[in-house]
């Protein structure tokens, strides 16, 4: 590989190349583990298929389980509890159950924190049985699953996840593990899942059976029978406006937010009182704060509503909730000079971080939210050059996010925002880059950033938020003045504040108790 950085610059020699063939750096094992777990790593990127990324992740995690099992366990817990990532932590847990004594100890310690639902359990068993795990379901994994069923599987979980999985259901898992609980009601739950028997002590299951027979109205099944909202909704005909309207007051906050379109399709919003109730509830600042959701979640919901031509009042209410959630965002503090550099290149708009959400969409929302919380920041959207943003920090988050997304296209030059700062003699304390790190169109980020720190801002810190898996980085691990943050959940915004304050993401992971 040709050396693109000139000799005598004092820059470390690259040891790899990215997908475009541009010189890059291989992160150390712990940074690779963090990236695999915090990003999930199993979706497609512009440059690699989900299958390739999954295979690479399993290889990294398998090595991590052997060499750094505690760190794998800590990163898996953080990814599951704060990163909204499910699949990768479950894979890590499965690998931990197969390794040596130390790894198995951590598997026992974190099992209940990773496996939180019946669907998680199904995915765990499916991984153990897969070619990637390379072994049969038995030993420690089987014992942990049996114990989880005995201690954690209740009526609510059984009802909610009874039908989970096309090939592997909770019924299959019960038949493989043969759990026996001390509580009669839990054994009745097992009997219902395996044989369809309805015992005397399982009141929620009895309510479900009554609902199925038409002996209990859906609204009563939720309010009196305490059935999961998700278990009742599929049994309500889409056009049954009266039933959907009766369910509305019983919907938990996040379920209401996710189901606004379902209520709309049922015609509930034709009732002015119902629409006003939904708008009040969704936009209630107290409920927004209790939901602990960041703008990203609300703006996703608003965009879906707009695609479905929902009433504008409802769209405005969801949008107001997104604005209210800014109170959950971290400010980097008074007097901190900050630049925000969202990557608007073509690869960002073509890479999905989750269903219906692109990396460019996440970068736009994160930039808008950070700008709202830190209004004096300089915003520098970039592709092969810095683009002007036609918005201000006083605009709504959705307006700013859309303005950023509307710029997209072209190649990636991570040096572009740095060179803009240099050319304009703009000294900052923190540069936050939101990117896939697929740098190739300029002289290279590290060369530009090193010069910037030497000539203009010696103590400046670059926080590179990696939104898409890419284990060819633009700087070596722990390079002075450069830190990576991995993820696309709202928790990333807190990690940015941590890193800007001098606490690395690795330190955040290593602080997790396991």
N, C-alpha and C positions, 0 to 999 in steps of 0.2 A: 504494500500500500504506500502510495506516495505521501511524503510529508508536506502538508499544505501550509503549516505554520513556519515562518522563516526562522532560520537558526539565529541564535543570539537574543531571542525575545524573552528567554527565561521561562517559557511556557512548558509544562510537562508534555512529553511526547505522547501522542494518541496511540492507543493499543488496539483499536478496532475501527470499524467504519459503520455508519448508519445505512439505512435502506437505500439512500441516494448515493452511497459510496463516499460520503464526506467523512473526514477523520473525526473520531469520537473516542469516548472513554468507557471502559467496562466498569460498572459500579461494583463495589465489593459485595460479598455474599449477603450481609445483613441489609444493605440497601436494596438488593435485588429481591430479597424476601419481602421487605416492606412494600415494594412496588407491586409484586405479584398479589399480595393479600389486599392492599388498600385499593387497588384498581380492579380487583376481580379477575381481570386478565383473560376472560373467556369469550369476549365479544370480538367482532371483526374490527380491525382498524383499516385505514386506507392502504396500508402496506402489507398487512398479514391477515390470514384467515383466523377465525376463532379456533379452528382445530389446531393450527400451528401454535397459536398463543397458549392454548390449553396444555399442549405437550411440553412447551418450554416451561410453563409454570410448574407443572408436576415435577419436572427434572430439577428445577431450582428448589422447590419445597422438599423434595426427597433428600437432596444434599443438605439442606438446612436442618432437617430433622436429625440427620446423622451428626452434623458438626455444631449446630447451635439450637438444640431442641427448645430451650427456655425462650429464646428470642422468637422462634416460630410460634410458640404458644401465646406469647404476649402480643405479637402482631396480629394473630388470628382473633384474639379477644377484642382488640381495638378495632379491627376491621369490621367485626360483627356488631359490636355495641355502638360504635360511633360512625362507622363508614357506610352503613346500610348495605354491606356486602354479605352475601350468603354463601355462594358456591365455593369460593376460594377458601374461606375458613373451614368449611366442611371437609374439603379435600385435605387441608393441612391436618385436621383432626384425625382423619382416616389414616394418614401416613404416620402420625404419632403413635397410633395404637399398634402399629406393626413393627416398630423399631425396638431399641434396647430398653433396659429398665428405666433409665432416666426419662426417655421420651414417653414411655407408657405412664409414668407418674404424672407428667404434665397432661397427658390425654385424660386421665381420671380427673385431674383438678379442673379442667376447663370444659368438660363434656357438657354440663348443664348450661354453660354460658354460650356455647356455640349452638347446641341443639335445643331450640326454644319452642319448636312447634312439631306437630306430627309430620308436617311436610319436610321439615329439616331432617327428621329421623328417617323418613323414606329416602331422601337424597343421600344421607350418610350410608345407609345399607346398600343403596344402588352403587355408590362409589366403591365400597368394599368389594362388591361382586364384579366390578368392572375390570377390564384388561389393564387399566392404569394402575390399579392397586395390586394386581397380580396375585391375589390369594382368595381363598374361600371365606365365607362369613362364619366366623367362629372365634374361639379364644376370648381375648379381652374385649374386642369389639362387640361380640355377642352378649357378654356379661353386662357391658355398659348399656347396651340397648335394652336388655331385660330390666335392669335396675331403673332406667328412665321410665319405662312403661309402668312399673310398679309404683314409682314415686310421683310421676308427673302427668301421666295420661288421665285426664278427667273427662267428664261428659262433654264439656264444651269443646275440648280438643278432638275428642272422638267424633263428634257430630260435624265439626268444621272440616276435618281432614279425612273423613271416612272414605271418600272416593278419590283421595290423592293418588296420582300416579297411573300411568297407562298400563304398566306392566307390574309394578310393585305397589301394593296397597298396604294399609295398616293391618288388614286381615292376614296378608301373606306374612308380614313381620311377626305378628302374634303367633302364627303357626310355626314359625322358625324358632321362636324363643321360649314359648310356653311359660309366660309369667304367671305367678300366683301371688296375689296381694293379700294383705291381712284384713283389709276392709271389704265387707261383703259388697258394698255398692261398686267398688272398682272391679271386682270380679264379674259383676253384672255388666259393666261396660265392656269387658273383654268378651263375655258371652254374646253380647249384642253384635259386636264387630265380627266375630267368627261365625256365629250360628244364627244371628238375627233374633235371639231371644230377648224379650223385654221383661226385666225384673221389676220388683216392687220398689226398689230403692233408687232407681234412676229417673228422677222426676223430669229432667230435661229431655231425656230420650223418650219418655212417655209423652211429653208435649210435642215432640217431633212426630211421633206416630199419630197423635191426634190431629196435628196439622195436615199430615199426609192423607188422612181419612176424611178431612173436611170437618172434623169435630171441633176445631179451634181456629178462630180467625187469625190471620198472620200478625196483626198488630198485637193481639193478646199473646201469641206465641213468643213475641219479643219481650213485651212488658211483664207478663205473668209467668210464662214458661221459661224466661231467661235464655232463649235460644240465641245463638250467634246471628247477628243481622244477616251475615253472608249465607247462612243456611236457609233463611226464610225468603230472601229476595228471589232465588231461582224458581221458587214455587208460586210466585205472584205473576200472573200474566202481564205482559208489557203494557197492555192497554187498559188495565184495571185501575182507573184513576182513583176511585174511592179507596181501594186498599192501599195504594201507594201513598195517598194523602194521609191515611190513618197511621202509616209507618213513619211519616216524616218527623213527628215530635220525639220518636224513640231512637232516632239514628245518632250514634256517637259522632263526635265532631269530625274526626278524620274520615269515617265512613260516609258522613254527609258530604264532605268535600269531594270524595272520590265518586259519589253516586249522583251528583247534581244532574248530569245528563240523563241518567236512568229515570229520575223523577220527571225531568222535562219531557222525555219521550212518552211517559205515561200521561202527560197532559196536566200534571199537578200545578204548573206555574200559571195555568189559566185562572186559577183561584188567587185573587189578589192577596188575601190574607196569608195563604201558604207561601207565596213568593216573598212577601214582606218578612215573614218568619225566617225563611231561609237566608235572606239578605242580612237581617239583623244578627242571626246566629253566626254566619260565616265571618262577618266583619267585626264581631265583638272583640275588642282589643284584649280583654281578659282571657277569653277562650283562645285567641291567637297565641298569647304568651304561654298559656298552659300547654298548648299543643307542642311547644318547643320546636316548631318547624321554621325553617328559614325561607326567604323569598322564593328560592328555587321551586319549592313544592307548590306554592300558591300560583306562581306564574305559569307553571305547567298546566294547572287546572284551568286558568283563565284562557290559555290558548286553545285548549280542548273545547271549552264552552263556545268560544268564538267560531271554531270550525263547525260546531253543531247549531249555530245561529240561536244561541240561548238568549233570553231577555237581557238587554243591556244593563238593567239594574243589577242582575246577578253577576254579570261579568265585572261590573264596577265594584261590587261587594268583595269578590275574590281578589280583585286588584287592590282594594283597600286593605284587605288582610295581608297581602304581600308587603304593602308599605308599612303596616303596623308591626310586622315581624322584624323590621330593621332594628328594633330595639334589642333583638337578640344578637346583633352583629358586633364584632369586635372593632373598636377604634384603636389605632396604633398609638394614640396618645397625642396630647397637645405638643405642637412644635415639631412633630416628625414630618420631614420632607419626603414625599412619597410619589413614585411613578407607577402607574398601572399599565401593563403592556399585554393586551389580549392578542393572541395569534389568530389572524383572520384568513390564513392561507387556505388553499383548496383542500388540503388533506384534513383540516379540522372540520370542515363542513361535511365531509364524507365519512367521518368516523363516528360510530355510535357508542355512547357510554352506557346506554340502556335503551329499552324500547322507546322509540319515537323521540329520543333526546340525543342530539349531536354534541360533539366536543365544542364546536363553535357556539352552540346554544348555552352550554354551561359556562364557557368563558365570558360570554356576554352578560349573563346574569350575575356571575361572581364579580365581574368588573363593576357593573352598575351598583351592586350592593356595597362593595368596598368603597366606591366613590361616594355613595350616599353617607356612609359612616365616617368617611375621611374626605370632606368636600374640598380641601385644598390640594388634593392629589392631582398630578398631571397624567392625563390619559393618552396613551400612544398606541392605538391599534396598528398592527404591522403585518405585512406579508413580505414582499421584497423591499418595501419601504414603509415609512410611517405615513398613516393616513389621517386626515382631519376627521374628528368626530363632530357631527352636527347635533350636539346635545350638551346639556350642562348638568352639574350635580344637583341642581334644584328640580330637574325633570324627574318624572316617575321612573322607577326601576325598569318597568316594562318598556318605556320609551327609550331609555338608554340602551337596554339590552338589544332591542330591535335595531337601533341605529348602528350598533357594533356589528350585529349579524349581517346587516345590509351591505357592509363593506366587502365581504368575503371574496376570496379567489386568489389564484396565483401561487407563487413559490414561498419558501420560508427563509427569512434572514433574521435570525435571532439577534444579530448585531445591530439591526436597523434602529430599534428604540434607544440603544446605548449610544450609537453614533449621533442620533438626534440630540440627546442630552449633552453630548460633548460639543456638538456644533453650536448649540444655544447656550453653552456655559451654564447649564442647569445642574447644580449639585443637589443630590438627593441622599437621604439616609437609607431608604429601602426602595428597591425596584422589584415589583411583583410581576413576573411573567407567567401567563397562563397559556400553555402550549403542549404540543406533542413532541417537542424537542427534535423534530426532523429537520435540523438546520443544514442548509446546503447552498443557499443562493448568494452568500456574501463571504467575508473573510473569516467568519467564525465568531461565535459569541465570546469565547474565552479571551481571544486576542483583544477584542474591543473593550470588554469589561475590565481586563487588566490595565489597559491604557487609561481608561476612564478613572479607575481608582488611583492610579499613579499620578495623574495630572489634575484631577478635579475634586474627587471625593474619596480620600484614602480609607475611610471607615464605612463606606457604603456596603450594604448587604443585598445580594440578589437572592430572592426567594422564587424559585422556579416551580410552579405548580404543574405537575405532570398529570395530564388528563387522560392520556392514552398510553397503553403499555409500549415501552420502547427502551430496551436495555442497552442502548448505545447513547450515553449521556454527553452533554456538551461540556462537562467539567468532571474531573476525577472526584471520587468520594472525599468529602471533608476538605475540598480545596478552599483556601482562604477567601471569604467574601461571597461564597456561593453555597446555597443550601437547597436541596430538593424537598418538596412536599408532594405526596402522592394521594390521589383520590379525586372524586367528583361529587361527593356528598357535601351537604352543607357544613359538616364538621371541619372541612378543609379550611374554612374561613377562620376558625379558631386556631388551627395549626399555623396559618400564616402569621397571626398575631404572636403566637408562641415563638416562632423562628425569628421574627423581626425583633423580639425582645431578647434573643440570644439563646433560646432553648431549641435544640434541634429536634427533628421528628424522631430520630433514633432515641433520644433521651425520653421523649414522650412515650414511646413504645416500652422502653425499659423500665418505666415507672409503673407499668401495669402489674398489679398483683396477680400471681398465678400460683 
